[in-house]
Amino acid sequence: MRRFETGYSVRIDIPDETDPDHERLHGRRGTVVEIISDDAGAVTDDQREGYLFRVKIANGDTVDVRWRDLRPV
């Protein structure tokens, strides 16, 4: 089951300051515009990992993030 669907407003939450995406994405808000299935869930044995969420952030850029990096607004 997915926690987010297309059209949901989200905030990107990457609290680990050593994560390469922290500075660029942490705290940004946007909208889920696409959900992409992949095989990561089968590899990790965690079905939540089987989706990438494409988020359009306020500056117009789109980024792909996993469920663990998103929070509802």
PQR file with spaces between the fields and no chain letter, atoms N, CA, C, O and H, PARSE charges and radii, in Angstrom:
ATOM       1  N    MET     1       0.831   -1.179    0.000 -0.4000 1.5000
ATOM       2  CA   MET     1       0.000    0.000    0.000 -0.0000 2.0000
ATOM       3  C    MET     1       0.880    1.247    0.000  0.5500 1.7000
ATOM       4  O    MET     1       1.867    1.331    0.731 -0.5500 1.4000
ATOM       5  N    ARG     2       0.500    2.212   -0.835 -0.4000 1.5000
ATOM       6  CA   ARG     2       1.257    3.463   -0.910 -0.0000 2.0000
ATOM       7  C    ARG     2       0.658    4.489    0.042  0.5500 1.7000
ATOM       8  O    ARG     2      -0.557    4.554    0.231 -0.5500 1.4000
ATOM       9  H    ARG     2      -0.302    2.144   -1.429  0.4000 1.0000
ATOM      10  N    ARG     3       1.510    5.261    0.617 -0.4000 1.5000
ATOM      11  CA   ARG     3       1.067    6.319    1.529 -0.0000 2.0000
ATOM      12  C    ARG     3       0.676    7.583    0.763  0.5500 1.7000
ATOM      13  O    ARG     3      -0.130    8.381    1.243 -0.5500 1.4000
ATOM      14  H    ARG     3       2.497    5.208    0.464  0.4000 1.0000
ATOM      15  N    PHE     4       1.246    7.759   -0.421 -0.4000 1.5000
ATOM      16  CA   PHE     4       1.014    8.959   -1.220 -0.0000 2.0000
ATOM      17  C    PHE     4       0.490    8.573   -2.586  0.5500 1.7000
ATOM      18  O    PHE     4       0.821    7.507   -3.106 -0.5500 1.4000
ATOM      19  H    PHE     4       1.900    7.111   -0.811  0.4000 1.0000
ATOM      20  N    GLU     5      -0.315    9.424   -3.162 -0.4000 1.5000
ATOM      21  CA   GLU     5      -0.870    9.213   -4.497 -0.0000 2.0000
ATOM      22  C    GLU     5      -0.643   10.464   -5.328  0.5500 1.7000
ATOM      23  O    GLU     5      -0.295   11.517   -4.793 -0.5500 1.4000
ATOM      24  H    GLU     5      -0.583   10.290   -2.740  0.4000 1.0000
ATOM      25  N    THR     6      -0.840   10.353   -6.630 -0.4000 1.5000
ATOM      26  CA   THR     6      -0.715   11.489   -7.530 -0.0000 2.0000
ATOM      27  C    THR     6      -1.643   12.600   -7.056  0.5500 1.7000
ATOM      28  O    THR     6      -2.803   12.353   -6.727 -0.5500 1.4000
ATOM      29  H    THR     6      -1.123    9.498   -7.065  0.4000 1.0000
ATOM      30  N    GLY     7      -1.127   13.815   -7.023 -0.4000 1.5000
ATOM      31  CA   GLY     7      -1.901   14.975   -6.597 -0.0000 2.0000
ATOM      32  C    GLY     7      -1.710   15.350   -5.139  0.5500 1.7000
ATOM      33  O    GLY     7      -2.121   16.435   -4.731 -0.5500 1.4000
ATOM      34  H    GLY     7      -0.185   14.016   -7.289  0.4000 1.0000
ATOM      35  N    TYR     8      -1.097   14.480   -4.341 -0.4000 1.5000
ATOM      36  CA   TYR     8      -0.884   14.775   -2.926 -0.0000 2.0000
ATOM      37  C    TYR     8       0.176   15.866   -2.773  0.5500 1.7000
ATOM      38  O    TYR     8       1.178   15.882   -3.487 -0.5500 1.4000
ATOM      39  H    TYR     8      -0.763   13.598   -4.673  0.4000 1.0000
ATOM      40  N    SER     9      -0.064   16.765   -1.838 -0.4000 1.5000
ATOM      41  CA   SER     9       0.938   17.765   -1.461 -0.0000 2.0000
ATOM      42  C    SER     9       1.855   17.139   -0.421  0.5500 1.7000
ATOM      43  O    SER     9       1.393   16.520    0.537 -0.5500 1.4000
ATOM      44  H    SER     9      -0.878   16.752   -1.258  0.4000 1.0000
ATOM      45  N    VAL    10       3.153   17.305   -0.619 -0.4000 1.5000
ATOM      46  CA   VAL    10       4.138   16.663    0.252 -0.0000 2.0000
ATOM      47  C    VAL    10       5.266   17.625    0.599  0.5500 1.7000
ATOM      48  O    VAL    10       5.470   18.649   -0.053 -0.5500 1.4000
ATOM      49  H    VAL    10       3.529   17.808   -1.397  0.4000 1.0000
ATOM      50  N    ARG    11       5.988   17.255    1.649 -0.4000 1.5000
ATOM      51  CA   ARG    11       7.215   17.945    2.033 -0.0000 2.0000
ATOM      52  C    ARG    11       8.327   16.903    2.005  0.5500 1.7000
ATOM      53  O    ARG    11       8.158   15.797    2.519 -0.5500 1.4000
ATOM      54  H    ARG    11       5.822   16.423    2.178  0.4000 1.0000
ATOM      55  N    ILE    12       9.444   17.247    1.418 -0.4000 1.5000
ATOM      56  CA   ILE    12      10.583   16.340    1.383 -0.0000 2.0000
ATOM      57  C    ILE    12      11.345   16.495    2.694  0.5500 1.7000
ATOM      58  O    ILE    12      11.708   17.602    3.093 -0.5500 1.4000
ATOM      59  H    ILE    12       9.581   18.145    1.001  0.4000 1.0000
ATOM      60  N    ASP    13      11.579   15.365    3.352 -0.4000 1.5000
ATOM      61  CA   ASP    13      12.205   15.356    4.669 -0.0000 2.0000
ATOM      62  C    ASP    13      13.416   14.430    4.636  0.5500 1.7000
ATOM      63  O    ASP    13      13.275   13.207    4.663 -0.5500 1.4000
ATOM      64  H    ASP    13      11.284   14.467    3.028  0.4000 1.0000
ATOM      65  N    ILE    14      14.602   15.021    4.578 -0.4000 1.5000
ATOM      66  CA   ILE    14      15.857   14.267    4.588 -0.0000 2.0000
ATOM      67  C    ILE    14      16.689   14.819    5.743  0.5500 1.7000
ATOM      68  O    ILE    14      17.537   15.687    5.534 -0.5500 1.4000
ATOM      69  H    ILE    14      14.717   16.014    4.556  0.4000 1.0000
ATOM      70  N    PRO    15      16.453   14.321    6.966 -0.5600 1.5000
ATOM      71  CA   PRO    15      17.125   14.898    8.135  0.2800 2.0000
ATOM      72  C    PRO    15      18.624   14.617    8.224  0.5500 1.7000
ATOM      73  O    PRO    15      19.347   15.334    8.916 -0.5500 1.4000
ATOM      74  N    ASP    16      19.094   13.585    7.535 -0.4000 1.5000
ATOM      75  CA   ASP    16      20.516   13.223    7.589 -0.0000 2.0000
ATOM      76  C    ASP    16      21.329   14.252    6.803  0.5500 1.7000
ATOM      77  O    ASP    16      21.294   14.270    5.572 -0.5500 1.4000
ATOM      78  H    ASP    16      18.507   13.002    6.974  0.4000 1.0000
ATOM      79  N    GLU    17      22.051   15.097    7.514 -0.4000 1.5000
ATOM      80  CA   GLU    17      22.820   16.161    6.864 -0.0000 2.0000
ATOM      81  C    GLU    17      23.969   15.641    6.010  0.5500 1.7000
ATOM      82  O    GLU    17      24.529   16.396    5.215 -0.5500 1.4000
ATOM      83  H    GLU    17      22.079   15.082    8.513  0.4000 1.0000
ATOM      84  N    THR    18      24.334   14.368    6.155 -0.4000 1.5000
ATOM      85  CA   THR    18      25.391   13.801    5.312 -0.0000 2.0000
ATOM      86  C    THR    18      24.834   13.242    4.004  0.5500 1.7000
ATOM      87  O    THR    18      25.599   12.889    3.107 -0.5500 1.4000
ATOM      88  H    THR    18      23.879   13.754    6.800  0.4000 1.0000
ATOM      89  N    ASP    19      23.516   13.161    3.889 -0.4000 1.5000
ATOM      90  CA   ASP    19      22.893   12.678    2.655 -0.0000 2.0000
ATOM      91  C    ASP    19      23.159   13.700    1.551  0.5500 1.7000
ATOM      92  O    ASP    19      22.951   14.894    1.766 -0.5500 1.4000
ATOM      93  H    ASP    19      22.894   13.448    4.618  0.4000 1.0000
ATOM      94  N    PRO    20      23.612   13.266    0.383 -0.5600 1.5000
ATOM      95  CA   PRO    20      23.938   14.210   -0.688  0.2800 2.0000
ATOM      96  C    PRO    20      22.759   15.088   -1.129  0.5500 1.7000
ATOM      97  O    PRO    20      22.970   16.168   -1.680 -0.5500 1.4000
ATOM      98  N    ASP    21      21.521   14.636   -0.892 -0.4000 1.5000
ATOM      99  CA   ASP    21      20.348   15.414   -1.294 -0.0000 2.0000
ATOM     100  C    ASP    21      19.810   16.324   -0.193  0.5500 1.7000
ATOM     101  O    ASP    21      18.878   17.093   -0.425 -0.5500 1.4000
ATOM     102  H    ASP    21      21.349   13.758   -0.444  0.4000 1.0000
ATOM     103  N    HIS    22      20.388   16.241    0.993 -0.4000 1.5000
ATOM     104  CA   HIS    22      19.872   17.035    2.113 -0.0000 2.0000
ATOM     105  C    HIS    22      19.826   18.528    1.792  0.5500 1.7000
ATOM     106  O    HIS    22      18.763   19.144    1.868 -0.5500 1.4000
ATOM     107  H    HIS    22      21.146   15.616    1.181  0.4000 1.0000
ATOM     108  N    GLU    23      20.939   19.097    1.443 -0.4000 1.5000
ATOM     109  CA   GLU    23      21.020   20.549    1.215 -0.0000 2.0000
ATOM     110  C    GLU    23      20.083   20.994    0.090  0.5500 1.7000
ATOM     111  O    GLU    23      19.455   22.048    0.186 -0.5500 1.4000
ATOM     112  H    GLU    23      21.803   18.596    1.381  0.4000 1.0000
ATOM     113  N    ARG    24      19.990   20.207   -0.957 -0.4000 1.5000
ATOM     114  CA   ARG    24      19.215   20.572   -2.145 -0.0000 2.0000
ATOM     115  C    ARG    24      17.709   20.381   -1.950  0.5500 1.7000
ATOM     116  O    ARG    24      16.915   21.151   -2.490 -0.5500 1.4000
ATOM     117  H    ARG    24      20.500   19.351   -1.036  0.4000 1.0000
ATOM     118  N    LEU    25      17.308   19.354   -1.176 -0.4000 1.5000
ATOM     119  CA   LEU    25      15.896   19.000   -1.148 -0.0000 2.0000
ATOM     120  C    LEU    25      15.197   19.098    0.210  0.5500 1.7000
ATOM     121  O    LEU    25      13.979   19.272    0.252 -0.5500 1.4000
ATOM     122  H    LEU    25      17.953   18.729   -0.737  0.4000 1.0000
ATOM     123  N    HIS    26      15.924   18.992    1.303 -0.4000 1.5000
ATOM     124  CA   HIS    26      15.285   18.951    2.628 -0.0000 2.0000
ATOM     125  C    HIS    26      14.413   20.185    2.851  0.5500 1.7000
ATOM     126  O    HIS    26      14.862   21.321    2.692 -0.5500 1.4000
ATOM     127  H    HIS    26      16.914   18.851    1.269  0.4000 1.0000
ATOM     128  N    GLY    27      13.152   19.935    3.225 -0.4000 1.5000
ATOM     129  CA   GLY    27      12.219   21.012    3.528 -0.0000 2.0000
ATOM     130  C    GLY    27      11.443   21.545    2.338  0.5500 1.7000
ATOM     131  O    GLY    27      10.525   22.348    2.507 -0.5500 1.4000
ATOM     132  H    GLY    27      12.788   19.012    3.354  0.4000 1.0000
ATOM     133  N    ARG    28      11.796   21.110    1.144 -0.4000 1.5000
ATOM     134  CA   ARG    28      11.078   21.568   -0.053 -0.0000 2.0000
ATOM     135  C    ARG    28       9.677   20.983   -0.065  0.5500 1.7000
ATOM     136  O    ARG    28       9.450   19.870    0.407 -0.5500 1.4000
ATOM     137  H    ARG    28      12.542   20.457    1.007  0.4000 1.0000
ATOM     138  N    ARG    29       8.746   21.746   -0.609 -0.4000 1.5000
ATOM     139  CA   ARG    29       7.363   21.289   -0.734 -0.0000 2.0000
ATOM     140  C    ARG    29       7.014   21.160   -2.197  0.5500 1.7000
ATOM     141  O    ARG    29       7.539   21.873   -3.052 -0.5500 1.4000
ATOM     142  H    ARG    29       8.931   22.651   -0.993  0.4000 1.0000
ATOM     143  N    GLY    30       6.109   20.226   -2.465 -0.4000 1.5000
ATOM     144  CA   GLY    30       5.700   20.031   -3.844 -0.0000 2.0000
ATOM     145  C    GLY    30       4.483   19.132   -3.930  0.5500 1.7000
ATOM     146  O    GLY    30       3.792   18.883   -2.942 -0.5500 1.4000
ATOM     147  H    GLY    30       5.682   19.647   -1.771  0.4000 1.0000
ATOM     148  N    THR    31       4.243   18.653   -5.144 -0.4000 1.5000
ATOM     149  CA   THR    31       3.084   17.810   -5.433 -0.0000 2.0000
ATOM     150  C    THR    31       3.553   16.547   -6.137  0.5500 1.7000
ATOM     151  O    THR    31       4.389   16.606   -7.039 -0.5500 1.4000
ATOM     152  H    THR    31       4.804   18.856   -5.946  0.4000 1.0000
ATOM     153  N    VAL    32       3.012   15.402   -5.724 -0.4000 1.5000
ATOM     154  CA   VAL    32       3.317   14.144   -6.403 -0.0000 2.0000
ATOM     155  C    VAL    32       2.646   14.198   -7.782  0.5500 1.7000
ATOM     156  O    VAL    32       1.424   14.313   -7.882 -0.5500 1.4000
ATOM     157  H    VAL    32       2.332   15.355   -4.992  0.4000 1.0000
ATOM     158  N    VAL    33       3.452   14.116   -8.832 -0.4000 1.5000
ATOM     159  CA   VAL    33       2.913   14.194  -10.190 -0.0000 2.0000
ATOM     160  C    VAL    33       2.933   12.854  -10.914  0.5500 1.7000
ATOM     161  O    VAL    33       2.263   12.691  -11.934 -0.5500 1.4000
ATOM     162  H    VAL    33       4.445   14.024   -8.751  0.4000 1.0000
ATOM     163  N    GLU    34       3.696   11.891  -10.395 -0.4000 1.5000
ATOM     164  CA   GLU    34       3.769   10.569  -11.027 -0.0000 2.0000
ATOM     165  C    GLU    34       4.306    9.570  -10.005  0.5500 1.7000
ATOM     166  O    GLU    34       5.110    9.915   -9.138 -0.5500 1.4000
ATOM     167  H    GLU    34       4.241   12.023   -9.566  0.4000 1.0000
ATOM     168  N    ILE    35       3.851    8.342  -10.127 -0.4000 1.5000
ATOM     169  CA   ILE    35       4.356    7.262   -9.291 -0.0000 2.0000
ATOM     170  C    ILE    35       4.924    6.202  -10.220  0.5500 1.7000
ATOM     171  O    ILE    35       4.230    5.697  -11.102 -0.5500 1.4000
ATOM     172  H    ILE    35       3.198    8.062  -10.831  0.4000 1.0000
ATOM     173  N    ILE    36       6.187    5.872  -10.016 -0.4000 1.5000
ATOM     174  CA   ILE    36       6.909    4.965  -10.895 -0.0000 2.0000
ATOM     175  C    ILE    36       7.203    3.678  -10.136  0.5500 1.7000
ATOM     176  O    ILE    36       7.827    3.711   -9.075 -0.5500 1.4000
ATOM     177  H    ILE    36       6.751    6.282   -9.299  0.4000 1.0000
ATOM     178  N    SER    37       6.761    2.554  -10.668 -0.4000 1.5000
ATOM     179  CA   SER    37       7.046    1.255  -10.051 -0.0000 2.0000
ATOM     180  C    SER    37       8.409    0.763  -10.509  0.5500 1.7000
ATOM     181  O    SER    37       8.795    0.947  -11.663 -0.5500 1.4000
ATOM     182  H    SER    37       6.255    2.528  -11.530  0.4000 1.0000
ATOM     183  N    ASP    38       9.128    0.136   -9.593 -0.4000 1.5000
ATOM     184  CA   ASP    38      10.382   -0.512   -9.964 -0.0000 2.0000
ATOM     185  C    ASP    38      10.539   -1.780   -9.132  0.5500 1.7000
ATOM     186  O    ASP    38       9.634   -2.139   -8.378 -0.5500 1.4000
ATOM     187  H    ASP    38       8.814   -0.014   -8.655  0.4000 1.0000
ATOM     188  N    ASP    39      11.663   -2.455   -9.256 -0.4000 1.5000
ATOM     189  CA   ASP    39      11.848   -3.739   -8.584 -0.0000 2.0000
ATOM     190  C    ASP    39      12.596   -3.632   -7.251  0.5500 1.7000
ATOM     191  O    ASP    39      13.013   -4.651   -6.700 -0.5500 1.4000
ATOM     192  H    ASP    39      12.399   -2.163   -9.868  0.4000 1.0000
ATOM     193  N    ALA    40      12.768   -2.441   -6.737 -0.4000 1.5000
ATOM     194  CA   ALA    40      13.506   -2.279   -5.479 -0.0000 2.0000
ATOM     195  C    ALA    40      12.823   -3.005   -4.327  0.5500 1.7000
ATOM     196  O    ALA    40      13.501   -3.496   -3.425 -0.5500 1.4000
ATOM     197  H    ALA    40      12.429   -1.613   -7.184  0.4000 1.0000
ATOM     198  N    GLY    41      11.506   -3.081   -4.337 -0.4000 1.5000
ATOM     199  CA   GLY    41      10.786   -3.787   -3.282 -0.0000 2.0000
ATOM     200  C    GLY    41      11.139   -5.263   -3.225  0.5500 1.7000
ATOM     201  O    GLY    41      11.245   -5.839   -2.142 -0.5500 1.4000
ATOM     202  H    GLY    41      10.955   -2.682   -5.069  0.4000 1.0000
ATOM     203  N    ALA    42      11.320   -5.872   -4.382 -0.4000 1.5000
ATOM     204  CA   ALA    42      11.691   -7.283   -4.432 -0.0000 2.0000
ATOM     205  C    ALA    42      13.127   -7.485   -3.942  0.5500 1.7000
ATOM     206  O    ALA    42      13.445   -8.500   -3.322 -0.5500 1.4000
ATOM     207  H    ALA    42      11.233   -5.404   -5.261  0.4000 1.0000
ATOM     208  N    VAL    43      13.971   -6.524   -4.223 -0.4000 1.5000
ATOM     209  CA   VAL    43      15.371   -6.619   -3.815 -0.0000 2.0000
ATOM     210  C    VAL    43      15.512   -6.457   -2.302  0.5500 1.7000
ATOM     211  O    VAL    43      16.284   -7.176   -1.667 -0.5500 1.4000
ATOM     212  H    VAL    43      13.713   -5.699   -4.726  0.4000 1.0000
ATOM     213  N    THR    44      14.769   -5.516   -1.727 -0.4000 1.5000
ATOM     214  CA   THR    44      14.890   -5.237   -0.293 -0.0000 2.0000
ATOM     215  C    THR    44      13.892   -6.018    0.551  0.5500 1.7000
ATOM     216  O    THR    44      13.979   -6.006    1.779 -0.5500 1.4000
ATOM     217  H    THR    44      14.142   -4.931   -2.243  0.4000 1.0000
ATOM     218  N    ASP    45      12.954   -6.692   -0.087 -0.4000 1.5000
ATOM     219  CA   ASP    45      11.873   -7.420    0.583 -0.0000 2.0000
ATOM     220  C    ASP    45      10.968   -6.467    1.377  0.5500 1.7000
ATOM     221  O    ASP    45      10.355   -6.868    2.366 -0.5500 1.4000
ATOM     222  H    ASP    45      12.884   -6.702   -1.084  0.4000 1.0000
ATOM     223  N    ASP    46      10.892   -5.225    0.944 -0.4000 1.5000
ATOM     224  CA   ASP    46      10.014   -4.213    1.538 -0.0000 2.0000
ATOM     225  C    ASP    46       9.207   -3.616    0.394  0.5500 1.7000
ATOM     226  O    ASP    46       9.740   -2.851   -0.410 -0.5500 1.4000
ATOM     227  H    ASP    46      11.390   -4.899    0.140  0.4000 1.0000
ATOM     228  N    GLN    47       7.941   -3.956    0.316 -0.4000 1.5000
ATOM     229  CA   GLN    47       7.110   -3.533   -0.814 -0.0000 2.0000
ATOM     230  C    GLN    47       6.990   -2.011   -0.933  0.5500 1.7000
ATOM     231  O    GLN    47       6.706   -1.501   -2.016 -0.5500 1.4000
ATOM     232  H    GLN    47       7.508   -4.577    0.969  0.4000 1.0000
ATOM     233  N    ARG    48       7.198   -1.292    0.152 -0.4000 1.5000
ATOM     234  CA   ARG    48       7.163    0.172    0.081 -0.0000 2.0000
ATOM     235  C    ARG    48       8.275    0.712   -0.801  0.5500 1.7000
ATOM     236  O    ARG    48       8.155    1.806   -1.351 -0.5500 1.4000
ATOM     237  H    ARG    48       7.429   -1.707    1.032  0.4000 1.0000
ATOM     238  N    GLU    49       9.354   -0.046   -0.941 -0.4000 1.5000
ATOM     239  CA   GLU    49      10.490    0.386   -1.756 -0.0000 2.0000
ATOM     240  C    GLU    49      10.226    0.253   -3.256  0.5500 1.7000
ATOM     241  O    GLU    49      11.037    0.708   -4.063 -0.5500 1.4000
ATOM     242  H    GLU    49       9.451   -0.935   -0.493  0.4000 1.0000
ATOM     243  N    GLY    50       9.121   -0.353   -3.636 -0.4000 1.5000
ATOM     244  CA   GLY    50       8.831   -0.603   -5.043 -0.0000 2.0000
ATOM     245  C    GLY    50       8.293    0.587   -5.812  0.5500 1.7000
ATOM     246  O    GLY    50       7.823    0.435   -6.939 -0.5500 1.4000
ATOM     247  H    GLY    50       8.462   -0.722   -2.980  0.4000 1.0000
ATOM     248  N    TYR    51       8.355    1.767   -5.219 -0.4000 1.5000
ATOM     249  CA   TYR    51       7.828    2.967   -5.880 -0.0000 2.0000
ATOM     250  C    TYR    51       8.779    4.137   -5.734  0.5500 1.7000
ATOM     251  O    TYR    51       9.377    4.352   -4.679 -0.5500 1.4000
ATOM     252  H    TYR    51       8.736    1.890   -4.303  0.4000 1.0000
ATOM     253  N    LEU    52       8.905    4.881   -6.809 -0.4000 1.5000
ATOM     254  CA   LEU    52       9.545    6.193   -6.783 -0.0000 2.0000
ATOM     255  C    LEU    52       8.435    7.217   -6.953  0.5500 1.7000
ATOM     256  O    LEU    52       7.553    7.050   -7.795 -0.5500 1.4000
ATOM     257  H    LEU    52       8.419    4.706   -7.666  0.4000 1.0000
ATOM     258  N    PHE    53       8.478    8.256   -6.170 -0.4000 1.5000
ATOM     259  CA   PHE    53       7.480    9.308   -6.264 -0.0000 2.0000
ATOM     260  C    PHE    53       8.121   10.505   -6.955  0.5500 1.7000
ATOM     261  O    PHE    53       9.082   11.086   -6.450 -0.5500 1.4000
ATOM     262  H    PHE    53       9.195    8.392   -5.486  0.4000 1.0000
ATOM     263  N    ARG    54       7.584   10.861   -8.105 -0.4000 1.5000
ATOM     264  CA   ARG    54       8.083   12.037   -8.828 -0.0000 2.0000
ATOM     265  C    ARG    54       7.331   13.245   -8.278  0.5500 1.7000
ATOM     266  O    ARG    54       6.105   13.325   -8.358 -0.5500 1.4000
ATOM     267  H    ARG    54       6.804   10.389   -8.515  0.4000 1.0000
ATOM     268  N    VAL    55       8.088   14.175   -7.722 -0.4000 1.5000
ATOM     269  CA   VAL    55       7.522   15.342   -7.060 -0.0000 2.0000
ATOM     270  C    VAL    55       7.940   16.597   -7.815  0.5500 1.7000
ATOM     271  O    VAL    55       9.121   16.814   -8.087 -0.5500 1.4000
ATOM     272  H    VAL    55       9.084   14.110   -7.657  0.4000 1.0000
ATOM     273  N    LYS    56       6.946   17.419   -8.148 -0.4000 1.5000
ATOM     274  CA   LYS    56       7.242   18.721   -8.744 -0.0000 2.0000
ATOM     275  C    LYS    56       7.334   19.708   -7.593  0.5500 1.7000
ATOM     276  O    LYS    56       6.354   19.958   -6.892 -0.5500 1.4000
ATOM     277  H    LYS    56       5.987   17.243   -7.927  0.4000 1.0000
ATOM     278  N    ILE    57       8.534   20.272   -7.407 -0.4000 1.5000
ATOM     279  CA   ILE    57       8.736   21.195   -6.300 -0.0000 2.0000
ATOM     280  C    ILE    57       8.441   22.625   -6.759  0.5500 1.7000
ATOM     281  O    ILE    57       8.281   22.886   -7.951 -0.5500 1.4000
ATOM     282  H    ILE    57       9.331   20.069   -7.977  0.4000 1.0000
ATOM     283  N    ALA    58       8.371   23.538   -5.799 -0.4000 1.5000
ATOM     284  CA   ALA    58       7.896   24.895   -6.045 -0.0000 2.0000
ATOM     285  C    ALA    58       8.650   25.637   -7.149  0.5500 1.7000
ATOM     286  O    ALA    58       8.060   26.470   -7.837 -0.5500 1.4000
ATOM     287  H    ALA    58       8.501   23.325   -4.831  0.4000 1.0000
ATOM     288  N    ASN    59       9.934   25.352   -7.330 -0.4000 1.5000
ATOM     289  CA   ASN    59      10.689   26.066   -8.365 -0.0000 2.0000
ATOM     290  C    ASN    59      10.455   25.489   -9.765  0.5500 1.7000
ATOM     291  O    ASN    59      11.033   25.968  -10.741 -0.5500 1.4000
ATOM     292  H    ASN    59      10.413   24.675   -6.772  0.4000 1.0000
ATOM     293  N    GLY    60       9.603   24.454   -9.861 -0.4000 1.5000
ATOM     294  CA   GLY    60       9.275   23.861  -11.155 -0.0000 2.0000
ATOM     295  C    GLY    60      10.072   22.617  -11.491  0.5500 1.7000
ATOM     296  O    GLY    60       9.720   21.895  -12.424 -0.5500 1.4000
ATOM     297  H    GLY    60       9.133   24.065   -9.068  0.4000 1.0000
ATOM     298  N    ASP    61      11.143   22.351  -10.748 -0.4000 1.5000
ATOM     299  CA   ASP    61      11.928   21.135  -10.968 -0.0000 2.0000
ATOM     300  C    ASP    61      11.139   19.912  -10.522  0.5500 1.7000
ATOM     301  O    ASP    61      10.256   20.013   -9.670 -0.5500 1.4000
ATOM     302  H    ASP    61      11.428   22.938   -9.990  0.4000 1.0000
ATOM     303  N    THR    62      11.457   18.768  -11.093 -0.4000 1.5000
ATOM     304  CA   THR    62      10.898   17.513  -10.610 -0.0000 2.0000
ATOM     305  C    THR    62      12.031   16.659  -10.072  0.5500 1.7000
ATOM     306  O    THR    62      13.133   16.639  -10.621 -0.5500 1.4000
ATOM     307  H    THR    62      12.174   18.686  -11.784  0.4000 1.0000
ATOM     308  N    VAL    63      11.736   15.949   -8.979 -0.4000 1.5000
ATOM     309  CA   VAL    63      12.711   15.064   -8.350 -0.0000 2.0000
ATOM     310  C    VAL    63      12.028   13.740   -8.046  0.5500 1.7000
ATOM     311  O    VAL    63      10.817   13.699   -7.829 -0.5500 1.4000
ATOM     312  H    VAL    63      10.841   15.965   -8.534  0.4000 1.0000
ATOM     313  N    ASP    64      12.793   12.665   -8.029 -0.4000 1.5000
ATOM     314  CA   ASP    64      12.280   11.343   -7.694 -0.0000 2.0000
ATOM     315  C    ASP    64      12.796   10.958   -6.316  0.5500 1.7000
ATOM     316  O    ASP    64      14.001   10.966   -6.064 -0.5500 1.4000
ATOM     317  H    ASP    64      13.777   12.698   -8.206  0.4000 1.0000
ATOM     318  N    VAL    65      11.859   10.618   -5.420 -0.4000 1.5000
ATOM     319  CA   VAL    65      12.219   10.255   -4.049 -0.0000 2.0000
ATOM     320  C    VAL    65      11.438    9.027   -3.610  0.5500 1.7000
ATOM     321  O    VAL    65      10.392    8.709   -4.176 -0.5500 1.4000
ATOM     322  H    VAL    65      10.880   10.611   -5.625  0.4000 1.0000
ATOM     323  N    ARG    66      11.948    8.348   -2.607 -0.4000 1.5000
ATOM     324  CA   ARG    66      11.275    7.183   -2.023 -0.0000 2.0000
ATOM     325  C    ARG    66      10.332    7.640   -0.917  0.5500 1.7000
ATOM     326  O    ARG    66      10.405    8.777   -0.452 -0.5500 1.4000
ATOM     327  H    ARG    66      12.797    8.606   -2.147  0.4000 1.0000
ATOM     328  N    TRP    67       9.460    6.754   -0.510 -0.4000 1.5000
ATOM     329  CA   TRP    67       8.444    7.025    0.499 -0.0000 2.0000
ATOM     330  C    TRP    67       9.040    7.572    1.787  0.5500 1.7000
ATOM     331  O    TRP    67       8.445    8.436    2.430 -0.5500 1.4000
ATOM     332  H    TRP    67       9.401    5.830   -0.888  0.4000 1.0000
ATOM     333  N    ARG    68      10.229    7.067    2.172 -0.4000 1.5000
ATOM     334  CA   ARG    68      10.800    7.448    3.460 -0.0000 2.0000
ATOM     335  C    ARG    68      11.230    8.904    3.514  0.5500 1.7000
ATOM     336  O    ARG    68      11.448    9.447    4.597 -0.5500 1.4000
ATOM     337  H    ARG    68      10.713    6.365    1.650  0.4000 1.0000
ATOM     338  N    ASP    69      11.356    9.549    2.339 -0.4000 1.5000
ATOM     339  CA   ASP    69      11.779   10.945    2.277 -0.0000 2.0000
ATOM     340  C    ASP    69      10.612   11.911    2.129  0.5500 1.7000
ATOM     341  O    ASP    69      10.822   13.100    1.892 -0.5500 1.4000
ATOM     342  H    ASP    69      11.179    9.108    1.460  0.4000 1.0000
ATOM     343  N    LEU    70       9.380   11.415    2.267 -0.4000 1.5000
ATOM     344  CA   LEU    70       8.208   12.273    2.098 -0.0000 2.0000
ATOM     345  C    LEU    70       7.362   12.321    3.361  0.5500 1.7000
ATOM     346  O    LEU    70       7.253   11.345    4.104 -0.5500 1.4000
ATOM     347  H    LEU    70       9.210   10.449    2.459  0.4000 1.0000
ATOM     348  N    ARG    71       6.773   13.476    3.576 -0.4000 1.5000
ATOM     349  CA   ARG    71       5.819   13.682    4.667 -0.0000 2.0000
ATOM     350  C    ARG    71       4.619   14.428    4.082  0.5500 1.7000
ATOM     351  O    ARG    71       4.773   15.210    3.143 -0.5500 1.4000
ATOM     352  H    ARG    71       6.862   14.268    2.972  0.4000 1.0000
ATOM     353  N    PRO    72       3.426   14.191    4.632 -0.5600 1.5000
ATOM     354  CA   PRO    72       2.271   14.963    4.173  0.2800 2.0000
ATOM     355  C    PRO    72       2.409   16.428    4.602  0.5500 1.7000
ATOM     356  O    PRO    72       3.022   16.730    5.625 -0.5500 1.4000
ATOM     357  N    VAL    73       1.842   17.311    3.822 -0.4000 1.5000
ATOM     358  CA   VAL    73       1.855   18.737    4.180 -0.0000 2.0000
ATOM     359  C    VAL    73       0.657   19.014    5.056  0.5500 1.7000
ATOM     360  O    VAL    73       0.455   20.150    5.484 -0.5500 1.4000
ATOM     361  H    VAL    73       1.344   17.066    2.990  0.4000 1.0000
